[in-house]
Every structure is written in structure tokens, then in C-alpha cells.
Amino acid sequence: MAEYLILINEDESSYATATPDVLQQVMEAHNRFAKQVEETGGSIVSGRALQPTSTATSIRNDVVTDGPFAETKEALGGYYLVEARDLDHALEIAKLCPAGFGGVEVRPIMAFDGM
């Protein structure tokens, strides 16, 4: 199976203003997602939520700045590294990934065979 990274991009201000009930619903959705991935024949290798962009530090050409490099409405809030049969299977899995305040991006992991 190949590995694909599902990047979760959402409007993080929605989380800052979310009620405890909404946050509970989000957690339940991610728990359902984990079960759904297995049901499709895929597997989650790893997954993590990220701290808000206000905690980020960016480095470009040895220049260090506080915060993210780009100002955008949506920010990378977390990821899942999944194993899937192929890109179509990875997309099937990604469509199940909760991202109610934004969307997801799927990218294959580069394999360096023989290195």
C-alpha cells in the first residue's frame, strides 16, 4: 500500500469561538473517521492536530519570523498519514475526513526506493 498525507485546512477562528458541544461533535467526527478508514480497507499510520498558527515560527532564507508565512483564512490544523491502495482509494478516504470549517488536501508521500 502507498502512503498519502491528508492535510486538514480550516478556518481556525471557528475553533476559537466554538462551543464545547461543537468541539465534542468535531472529536466524535474524527473518531468516526478512524473507523471509516478501516472499513474502506485503508489504515491510519499517524494523525495529529496542530497548535494554532499564532504559535508558529517560519524560516525563509535564514530569516526567522513569528507566525505563519502566509496570511490566509484557512490554516493547516492537522493531518492524517494513511495507507491506501492508490490515489483513488486515498481520495475516497479523504472525502470522509472531517473538516467542517474548511477542506482537505491529499498528497502522496514520496518514496525513495534504494536510498
C-alpha positions as CSV (number, residue, x, y, z in Angstrom):
1,M,0.0,0.0,0.0
2,A,1.1,3.6,-0.7
3,E,1.1,6.4,1.9
4,Y,-0.8,9.6,1.5
5,L,-0.9,12.7,3.7
6,I,-4.4,14.2,4.3
7,L,-3.8,17.8,5.2
8,I,-6.7,19.4,7.1
9,N,-7.0,23.1,6.2
10,E,-9.7,25.0,8.2
11,D,-10.6,28.4,9.5
12,E,-9.0,28.2,12.9
13,S,-11.1,31.2,14.2
14,S,-14.1,28.8,14.0
15,Y,-12.5,26.7,16.7
16,A,-11.6,29.6,18.9
17,T,-15.3,30.6,19.0
18,A,-16.8,27.1,19.0
19,T,-18.9,25.9,21.9
20,P,-18.0,22.8,23.9
21,D,-20.8,21.0,22.1
22,V,-19.3,21.8,18.7
23,L,-15.9,20.8,19.8
24,Q,-17.3,17.5,21.1
25,Q,-19.0,16.9,17.7
26,V,-15.7,17.5,15.9
27,M,-13.9,14.9,18.2
28,E,-16.7,12.4,17.6
29,A,-16.4,13.0,13.8
30,H,-12.7,12.3,13.9
31,N,-13.3,9.1,15.9
32,R,-15.9,8.0,13.3
33,F,-13.4,8.8,10.6
34,A,-10.8,6.5,12.1
35,K,-13.3,3.6,12.0
36,Q,-14.4,4.5,8.4
37,V,-10.8,4.4,7.2
38,E,-10.5,0.8,8.4
39,E,-13.9,-0.1,6.8
40,T,-12.6,1.1,3.4
41,G,-9.6,-1.2,3.7
42,G,-7.1,1.7,4.5
43,S,-5.3,2.4,7.6
44,I,-4.2,5.5,9.6
45,V,-0.4,5.4,10.2
46,S,-0.4,8.7,12.2
47,G,-2.5,11.7,12.8
48,R,-2.2,14.9,14.9
49,A,-3.8,18.2,15.5
50,L,-1.6,21.3,15.4
51,Q,-1.4,24.2,17.8
52,P,-2.9,27.5,16.3
53,T,-0.9,29.5,13.8
54,S,-0.2,32.0,16.5
55,T,2.3,29.5,17.9
56,A,4.1,29.0,14.5
57,T,7.6,30.2,13.6
58,S,8.6,30.5,9.9
59,I,12.1,30.4,8.4
60,R,12.8,31.7,4.9
61,N,16.4,32.2,3.8
62,D,17.6,32.1,7.4
63,V,15.2,34.8,8.4
64,V,13.1,33.7,11.4
65,T,9.7,35.3,11.9
66,D,6.9,34.7,14.4
67,G,3.7,33.3,12.9
68,P,2.9,31.6,9.6
69,F,4.5,32.8,6.4
70,A,1.3,33.4,4.5
71,E,-1.8,35.3,5.8
72,T,-4.8,33.1,4.8
73,K,-8.3,32.5,6.1
74,E,-7.6,28.7,6.3
75,A,-4.5,27.2,8.0
76,L,-3.1,23.8,8.3
77,G,-4.7,22.5,11.5
78,G,-3.7,18.8,11.4
79,Y,-3.1,15.8,9.3
80,Y,-3.6,12.1,8.9
81,L,-0.9,9.9,7.3
82,V,-2.9,7.0,5.7
83,E,-2.1,3.9,3.8
84,A,-4.2,3.4,0.7
85,R,-4.2,1.1,-2.3
86,D,-3.8,4.0,-4.7
87,L,-4.7,7.7,-5.2
88,D,-8.4,6.9,-5.9
89,H,-8.6,5.0,-2.6
90,A,-6.8,7.8,-0.8
91,L,-9.4,10.3,-2.2
92,E,-12.2,8.0,-1.1
93,I,-10.7,8.1,2.4
94,A,-10.1,11.9,2.4
95,K,-13.7,12.6,1.5
96,L,-14.6,11.0,4.8
97,C,-12.2,13.3,6.8
98,P,-14.0,15.8,9.0
99,A,-13.1,19.4,8.0
100,G,-16.3,21.3,8.7
101,F,-14.6,24.7,8.8
102,G,-12.6,24.2,5.6
103,G,-11.3,21.3,3.5
104,V,-8.6,18.8,3.0
105,E,-5.7,18.2,0.6
106,V,-4.3,14.8,-0.3
107,R,-0.7,14.4,-1.3
108,P,1.3,11.2,-1.9
109,I,4.3,10.6,0.2
110,M,7.5,10.4,-1.9
111,A,9.2,7.1,-1.9
112,F,13.0,7.0,-2.2
113,D,13.4,3.3,-3.0
114,G,17.0,2.1,-2.8
115,M,18.3,5.1,-0.9
